[in-house]
Amino acid sequence: MQNKIRLTVLSICIAMPLAAMAQPVMSQRDLAGLSKQTKNVLHRYESCLHFAGEWSGDPKLDQYVRKRTQELGCAHIYQEVNQLRRTKNHRSQTLKLIKKLERAYGVSP
């Protein structure tokens, strides 16, 4: 009985973060008022963070992930995000969204 309870608790602990990731991290409301360029960087950053967790060892999936990350420019996204960090006020909506994305994907700045 105790093993069944432990297994259920473990399943819930694993499933909750996965269910949370099914929802978009940023809403249209979050992005309202931001420049087109800033929105583009934030959307690409979110996609790059998502794809960073998709490497599986399956050659076909990894090929798809590699192609998408190249299309998104993920190799340079951190430089673009850091540029936003340097140019924005520390209380700005942009920086709040960067932090929100990083918390959602478990990234340390």
C-alpha positions as CSV (number, residue, x, y, z in Angstrom):
1,M,0.0,0.0,0.0
2,Q,2.8,2.4,0.9
3,N,4.6,1.7,-2.3
4,K,1.4,2.5,-4.3
5,I,1.1,5.8,-2.4
6,R,4.7,6.7,-3.1
7,L,4.3,5.8,-6.8
8,T,1.2,8.0,-7.0
9,V,2.9,10.9,-5.3
10,L,5.9,10.5,-7.6
11,S,3.7,10.4,-10.7
12,I,2.0,13.7,-9.6
13,C,5.3,15.4,-8.9
14,I,6.5,14.5,-12.4
15,A,3.3,15.2,-14.2
16,M,2.6,18.7,-12.7
17,P,5.7,20.4,-14.2
18,L,5.0,18.7,-17.5
19,A,1.4,19.8,-17.5
20,A,2.5,23.4,-16.7
21,M,4.8,23.4,-19.7
22,A,1.9,22.5,-22.0
23,Q,0.6,26.0,-21.5
24,P,2.4,28.9,-23.2
25,V,4.7,30.8,-20.9
26,M,4.0,34.2,-22.4
27,S,0.5,35.5,-23.2
28,Q,-0.4,38.1,-25.8
29,R,-1.3,40.3,-22.8
30,D,2.3,39.9,-21.5
31,L,3.7,41.0,-24.9
32,A,1.3,44.0,-25.4
33,G,3.2,47.2,-25.9
34,L,6.6,45.7,-26.7
35,S,8.4,46.4,-29.9
36,K,8.2,43.9,-32.8
37,Q,11.9,43.2,-32.4
38,T,11.7,42.5,-28.7
39,K,8.7,40.2,-29.2
40,N,10.7,38.4,-31.8
41,V,13.7,37.9,-29.5
42,L,11.4,36.7,-26.7
43,H,9.5,34.2,-28.9
44,R,12.8,32.8,-30.3
45,Y,14.3,32.6,-26.8
46,E,11.2,30.6,-25.6
47,S,11.5,28.3,-28.6
48,C,15.2,27.8,-28.1
49,L,14.7,27.0,-24.4
50,H,12.0,24.5,-25.3
51,F,14.2,22.8,-28.0
52,A,17.1,22.6,-25.6
53,G,15.2,20.0,-23.7
54,E,14.3,18.0,-26.8
55,W,17.6,16.2,-27.5
56,S,16.8,12.5,-27.2
57,G,19.5,10.4,-28.9
58,D,16.9,9.5,-31.6
59,P,18.7,10.5,-34.8
60,K,15.5,11.7,-36.6
61,L,14.3,13.8,-33.6
62,D,17.7,15.2,-33.0
63,Q,18.0,16.1,-36.7
64,Y,14.7,18.0,-36.5
65,V,15.8,19.7,-33.3
66,R,19.1,20.7,-34.9
67,K,17.3,22.1,-38.0
68,R,14.8,24.1,-35.9
69,T,17.5,25.5,-33.5
70,Q,19.5,26.6,-36.6
71,E,16.5,28.3,-38.1
72,L,15.7,30.1,-34.9
73,G,19.3,31.3,-34.5
74,C,19.6,29.6,-31.1
75,A,23.4,29.8,-31.2
76,H,23.2,33.6,-30.8
77,I,20.0,34.0,-28.8
78,Y,21.7,34.4,-25.5
79,Q,23.7,37.3,-26.9
80,E,20.5,39.0,-28.0
81,V,18.8,38.4,-24.7
82,N,21.8,39.8,-22.8
83,Q,21.6,42.8,-25.1
84,L,18.0,43.3,-24.0
85,R,19.1,42.9,-20.4
86,R,21.6,45.7,-20.7
87,T,19.4,48.1,-22.5
88,K,16.2,47.7,-20.5
89,N,15.2,49.2,-17.1
90,H,15.5,46.6,-14.4
91,R,11.8,46.9,-13.7
92,S,10.7,46.7,-17.4
93,Q,8.2,44.2,-18.8
94,T,10.9,42.8,-21.0
95,L,13.1,41.8,-18.1
96,K,10.1,40.4,-16.2
97,L,9.3,38.2,-19.2
98,I,12.9,37.0,-19.6
99,K,12.9,36.0,-15.9
100,K,9.4,34.3,-16.4
101,L,10.8,32.2,-19.3
102,E,13.9,31.3,-17.4
103,R,11.9,30.2,-14.3
104,A,9.5,28.2,-16.5
105,Y,12.4,26.3,-18.2
106,G,14.6,26.0,-15.1
107,V,17.3,28.3,-16.5
108,S,19.7,30.3,-14.3
109,P,20.6,33.7,-15.9
